[in-house]
Amino acid sequence: MAGLGQALLESGPDTMPYLQGRNEQAMVHAAVGYARQNNRLAAQAVTTSIGPGATNLVTGAALATVNRLPVLLLPGDTFATRPADPVLQQLEVAYAGDISVNDALRPVSRYFDRVARPEALIPAALQAMRVLADPAETGAVTLALPQDVQAEAFDWPEEFFADRVWHVRRPAPRPPRWPPPRGPSAPPAGR
């Protein structure tokens, strides 16, 4: 996650606070607790490297999805251009070059996307925010970020960084029907 780490360092701690975790499983469970304590109106992002770190997210991601708690997962992924294999603790699938350990997060995520080009992050991030802000659809959201894509320079459009308001749908309950309707099957009032 060197690319993301550099961006956090350059933006400063006031823009986006960073908490360094020591265990990915604990980090995702802390993010689940954070979302729960904030009534699903705030979320934390959890980052990992490719390999065992990413597999440690699976249980917490399932917990977030089942309980409709917004959690953003940003696991590093194998190189999109595949120049180096293996990298670090990358878990490999010998028979399929398009599968990584992050695919284990697909069934436990409400939204999953592998960002293969920097410009693909724009629609993926907007879709991720839509899911995170919808109380009926929210849960773990995974954006797998290949290591080489993280390091690519890209001329980001300013409108992507514009302030947005994501409205959380909270439909009001229907008003009660009072007095209850009376008909042939309704018991007389007062009994």
N, C-alpha and C positions, 0 to 999 in steps of 0.2 A: 504494500500500500504506500510505496514511496511517493508516488505522484500525488496522492491525496494528502499525505503528510506534509509535503512541500507547500501545497495550497493552504493548508491550515496554518502553517508557520508564517507564510507571507501575509495572510489576512489578519493575523493577530488574535489574541485570546478574547477580545471584546466582541468580535464579529461572530465567532462560533466557538464556544467553550469546548475544550477537549479534555476528556478524562482517560488517562492511560490505564487500561486494564491489564491484568496478568493472566487471565484465563478467559477464553472466548465464551465458554458455557456460562460462567458467572456474569460476563458482560451482557449477554442476551437476556438472562433472567433479571438483571438489574434494569434493563431497558423495559422489560415487561412490567416490572413493579412501578417504574416511573410513569408509564402510560396509565396504569391502573390508578395510581395516586392522583393523577391529573385528570381524572374522569374522561379519558380518551381524547383530551383536547391538546395533548402535547406528545411528542414522540422523540426517541433518541435513535441515533444511527450507530450501528455496530460494524466495525471493520475487522477483517481477518486477511491472512495470506491464504494462498491456495494450498490445499492439502488438509492435514488433520485439523488445522484451525477452523476451516470451513465446516467440517463434519461436526465440530462441537456446537454449531449453531442449530442443529436440526431439532433437538428436543425443545429448546426455547422458542423456536419458530413455530413449532406445532402448538405449543401452549398459547402463544399470541394469536394464532389463527383461530383456534377452537374458541377462545374467549373474546374474540373480536377486539384485540388490543393492538394499536398501531405501533409497529416496530420496523425500522428501516435497516436492512442488512446489506452491507457493501463488501462482499468477499472479493478478494483478488482472484483473478482467473488466469488460466494458462495464456501464453502469448497468442494473440489472434492470428499473427502471421506465421506462427509455429517455427521460428528459426532455431530455437533451443529446446531440447527435450532430453531429460527432465530438468526442471528448474526447482531449486530448493527441495521442499518436501512434497512436491507435486505428486498426487496419486494418479497413476496412468491407467488407461483402459487400452490394452494392446490392440484390440480389434476395431476400435472406433476413435478416430482423431478428433471428432466433434463433441465428445463427451468429456466432462471433467467432474471432479468430486462435487462441484456446486450443483450439479443436476440432482443431487440428493435433496436439495432444498425445494425443488419444483412441487412435489406433492403437499408440502406443508406451508407453501406461500400462497397468499391471495393474488399476488402478481409477481411474475418472474420475467426478467429480461437479461440477456447477455449482450452487453453493449460492445459491438465489434468495431465501431468507428466513433470518433469523438462526436460528430454531428448527430449520431443516433441517441446520444444522451439527452438531447432536448426533448423529443417526444416521450422517451422512457421516463425521464424525471417528472414530466407533467402528468403522465399516466399514474406514476407511483404516488404523487401527491393527491390525485383524485381518489385513489383507493384508500390512502391513509386518512383522508378527511371524511370518508363516508362510514358512519357508524354501522351500517348494515353490511358493508362489504369489507371493512378493514380487517387487518391481521398482519402477518409478516409480509413485507414487501422486499423482494430481493433484486438488486441490480448487480449482476456479476460484472466486474471490471477487469478485463484482460490487462496484464502488466504493461504491455507495449502501448496499449491505447491510453492508459493513464499518463504516460510520459509524452504523448504527442501534443504539439502545439496546435491550437485551434483558435480562430478568430470568432469568439463567441458574440452573438448579436446582443446588443444592450437590452433589448426588450425581454430577453430570457431572464435577466436579473432584476427586472422591474418588480416592485412590490405587488404582491397578489393577496387577495383575501379569499381564503378557502372557507366557504360557508359549510358548517356542519349541519346536516339536516336533522332537525329535532321536531318532528311533527307533533302538534298538540293533540291530546286525546279528544275524542268526540265528546260533546256535552252529554250528560245523562238524559235519558228520556224520562221526564218526570212530569206529571204522574205517569205511571206505566199505562200502556194502552189497555182498554177494557174491551172485552169481546166475549163471545160465548164460552171460550175456554178459560178466560181469566177469572180467578176467584173474586168474589165481591170485596170491595175495599174494607179494611178494618179487620179482616180475618186472617 
